[in-house]
Amino acid sequence: MSAPDTNVEKQARNHRPSLIGIALALIIAGVAAVFFIGWDAAPDGEQAAPALVEDSQ
């Protein structure tokens, strides 16, 4: 059963801050994901030299 006296405009007005907050959180999460994926994929300035292993015989 639905409520007999619903005011859709009032409900939309009341839910607007929550929907804006959810949208902002999704945008921030997306930007952070792109940033960290880019950070991880970016080439380093210097290539690490391979470790030299000396045989101690």
C-alpha positions as CSV (number, residue, x, y, z in Angstrom):
1,M,0.0,0.0,0.0
2,S,1.1,3.5,-0.7
3,A,0.7,6.6,1.4
4,P,-2.6,8.3,0.6
5,D,-1.3,11.9,0.7
6,T,2.1,12.2,-1.0
7,N,3.7,15.4,-2.0
8,V,6.3,14.5,-4.6
9,E,7.7,18.1,-4.8
10,K,8.2,18.3,-1.1
11,Q,9.9,14.9,-1.0
12,A,12.2,15.8,-3.8
13,R,13.1,19.0,-2.0
14,N,13.8,17.1,1.2
15,H,15.9,14.5,-0.5
16,R,18.0,16.9,-2.6
17,P,20.9,17.4,0.0
18,S,21.3,13.6,0.4
19,L,21.3,13.0,-3.4
20,I,23.9,15.8,-3.8
21,G,26.0,14.3,-1.1
22,I,25.9,10.8,-2.7
23,A,26.7,12.3,-6.1
24,L,29.7,14.2,-4.7
25,A,31.0,11.1,-2.9
26,L,30.8,9.2,-6.2
27,I,32.6,11.9,-8.1
28,I,35.4,12.1,-5.4
29,A,35.7,8.3,-5.4
30,G,36.0,8.3,-9.2
31,V,38.6,11.1,-9.3
32,A,40.6,9.3,-6.5
33,A,40.5,6.0,-8.5
34,V,41.7,7.7,-11.7
35,F,44.5,9.5,-9.7
36,F,45.7,6.3,-8.0
37,I,45.6,4.2,-11.1
38,G,47.5,6.9,-12.9
39,W,50.0,7.2,-10.1
40,D,50.6,3.4,-10.2
41,A,50.9,3.3,-13.9
42,A,53.2,6.3,-14.3
43,P,56.8,5.4,-15.1
44,D,59.4,6.1,-12.4
45,G,62.1,8.6,-13.1
46,E,64.9,6.2,-12.6
47,Q,64.9,2.6,-13.4
48,A,66.0,0.4,-10.5
49,A,69.3,-1.3,-11.3
50,P,69.2,-5.1,-11.1
51,A,70.7,-6.5,-7.9
52,L,74.1,-7.9,-8.4
53,V,74.7,-11.2,-6.9
54,E,78.2,-12.2,-6.2
55,D,79.1,-15.8,-6.0
56,S,81.1,-16.4,-2.8
57,Q,82.9,-19.6,-3.8
